[in-house]
Amino acid sequence: MSAETNPSPGSRQAAELYARISQNSELTQSLFRQALQDPSGALARIVAIGAEQGMTVSTDDVKAHLASLDDGATKQWLLKARGGL
């Protein structure tokens, strides 16, 4: 099976983590504001939030998931985050 049809555990967990974070508008806004000032810190914070929830995701897992989304605002954030790394 290809990676597209069988995503890695980190990719699946990054997608689940993104969904959980997206349900909390206050957290989403806080992360967005942090990303504007400290992109790598925002990624580290997302990974830490995942760890707190028992999810093992890396910054690469998070970046890959964000890049896969068809959402202009998310893609802009990811470009900003990549520039800050």
Secondary structure, 3 states (H helix, E strand, C coil): CCCCCCCCHHHHHHHHHHHHHHCCHHHHHHHHHHHHHCHHHHHHHHHHHHHHCCCCCCHHHHHHHHHHCCCHHHHHHHHHHHHHC
